[in-house]
Amino acid sequence: MITIFNRKELIITFGMQRQAKIRELMAQYSIQYSIKVINRKSPSPFDAGSRARTGTFGENLQLEYEYILYVKKIDYKKANAIIDGKIK
């Protein structure tokens, strides 16, 4: 089980295909991972957002979601080497 005490951030990406490829590699090599998905367009309590007024006109929708992948600290070097060797 991955907790905040034994995890290390492996990668941050905005690309859905890239995070999917990394997740496939982690599963292929039996490395446990967790993923955090952040919607950058969702309003926060401090900013109601402007999406309701402007829609998505002129926005790059590929930058809407941020994906943060975590692995166990003991698996970090192995996971990083896999990514470096397989994804460029």
C-alpha positions as a Markdown table, in Angstrom:
| # | Residue | x | y | z |
|---|---|---|---|---|
| 1 | Met | 0.0 | 0.0 | 0.0 |
| 2 | Ile | 1.3 | 3.4 | -0.9 |
| 3 | Thr | 0.9 | 6.1 | 1.7 |
| 4 | Ile | 2.1 | 9.7 | 2.0 |
| 5 | Phe | 4.9 | 8.5 | 4.2 |
| 6 | Asn | 6.4 | 5.9 | 1.9 |
| 7 | Arg | 5.7 | 7.4 | -1.6 |
| 8 | Lys | 7.8 | 9.5 | -3.9 |
| 9 | Glu | 6.6 | 11.6 | -6.9 |
| 10 | Leu | 7.6 | 9.9 | -10.1 |
| 11 | Ile | 6.3 | 12.2 | -12.7 |
| 12 | Ile | 3.9 | 15.1 | -13.4 |
| 13 | Thr | 2.4 | 15.3 | -16.8 |
| 14 | Phe | -0.6 | 16.9 | -18.6 |
| 15 | Gly | -0.7 | 14.3 | -21.3 |
| 16 | Met | -3.3 | 11.5 | -21.0 |
| 17 | Gln | -1.5 | 9.2 | -23.4 |
| 18 | Arg | 1.8 | 9.7 | -21.6 |
| 19 | Gln | 0.4 | 8.9 | -18.2 |
| 20 | Ala | -1.4 | 5.9 | -19.6 |
| 21 | Lys | 1.8 | 4.6 | -21.1 |
| 22 | Ile | 3.7 | 5.1 | -17.8 |
| 23 | Arg | 0.9 | 3.3 | -16.0 |
| 24 | Glu | 1.1 | 0.4 | -18.4 |
| 25 | Leu | 4.9 | 0.1 | -17.8 |
| 26 | Met | 4.4 | 0.2 | -14.0 |
| 27 | Ala | 1.9 | -2.7 | -14.3 |
| 28 | Gln | 4.1 | -4.6 | -16.7 |
| 29 | Tyr | 7.0 | -4.5 | -14.3 |
| 30 | Ser | 4.8 | -5.1 | -11.2 |
| 31 | Ile | 5.5 | -1.7 | -9.6 |
| 32 | Gln | 2.8 | -0.3 | -7.4 |
| 33 | Tyr | 1.8 | 3.2 | -8.1 |
| 34 | Ser | -0.9 | 5.7 | -7.3 |
| 35 | Ile | -2.1 | 8.5 | -9.4 |
| 36 | Lys | -3.6 | 11.9 | -8.5 |
| 37 | Val | -5.7 | 13.7 | -11.1 |
| 38 | Ile | -6.2 | 17.4 | -10.8 |
| 39 | Asn | -8.7 | 19.3 | -12.9 |
| 40 | Arg | -7.1 | 22.7 | -13.4 |
| 41 | Lys | -10.4 | 24.2 | -14.7 |
| 42 | Ser | -12.5 | 23.3 | -11.7 |
| 43 | Pro | -13.3 | 26.3 | -9.5 |
| 44 | Ser | -11.8 | 26.7 | -6.1 |
| 45 | Pro | -13.4 | 28.2 | -3.0 |
| 46 | Phe | -11.4 | 31.4 | -3.6 |
| 47 | Asp | -12.1 | 31.7 | -7.3 |
| 48 | Ala | -15.5 | 30.9 | -8.8 |
| 49 | Gly | -13.9 | 30.5 | -12.2 |
| 50 | Ser | -14.9 | 32.0 | -15.5 |
| 51 | Arg | -15.8 | 28.8 | -17.4 |
| 52 | Ala | -19.5 | 29.5 | -17.0 |
| 53 | Arg | -19.1 | 32.9 | -18.7 |
| 54 | Thr | -16.6 | 32.1 | -21.4 |
| 55 | Gly | -16.8 | 28.3 | -22.0 |
| 56 | Thr | -13.8 | 26.7 | -23.5 |
| 57 | Phe | -13.3 | 29.0 | -26.5 |
| 58 | Gly | -9.6 | 29.4 | -27.3 |
| 59 | Glu | -8.4 | 27.1 | -24.5 |
| 60 | Asn | -6.0 | 24.2 | -24.9 |
| 61 | Leu | -8.1 | 21.4 | -23.4 |
| 62 | Gln | -5.1 | 19.1 | -23.2 |
| 63 | Leu | -3.8 | 21.2 | -20.3 |
| 64 | Glu | -7.0 | 20.8 | -18.4 |
| 65 | Tyr | -5.9 | 17.8 | -16.3 |
| 66 | Glu | -2.7 | 17.3 | -14.4 |
| 67 | Tyr | -1.6 | 13.8 | -13.6 |
| 68 | Ile | 0.8 | 13.1 | -10.7 |
| 69 | Leu | 2.1 | 9.6 | -10.4 |
| 70 | Tyr | 3.6 | 8.3 | -7.2 |
| 71 | Val | 5.6 | 5.1 | -6.5 |
| 72 | Lys | 7.0 | 3.6 | -3.3 |
| 73 | Lys | 10.3 | 5.2 | -2.3 |
| 74 | Ile | 12.1 | 1.8 | -2.6 |
| 75 | Asp | 10.8 | 1.4 | -6.2 |
| 76 | Tyr | 11.6 | 4.9 | -7.4 |
| 77 | Lys | 15.0 | 4.2 | -9.0 |
| 78 | Lys | 13.7 | 1.2 | -10.8 |
| 79 | Ala | 10.6 | 3.1 | -12.0 |
| 80 | Asn | 12.6 | 6.1 | -13.1 |
| 81 | Ala | 15.0 | 3.9 | -15.1 |
| 82 | Ile | 12.1 | 2.1 | -16.8 |
| 83 | Ile | 10.6 | 5.4 | -17.8 |
| 84 | Asp | 14.0 | 6.8 | -19.1 |
| 85 | Gly | 14.6 | 3.7 | -21.1 |
| 86 | Lys | 11.1 | 3.3 | -22.6 |
| 87 | Ile | 9.7 | 6.8 | -23.0 |
| 88 | Lys | 11.5 | 9.8 | -24.5 |
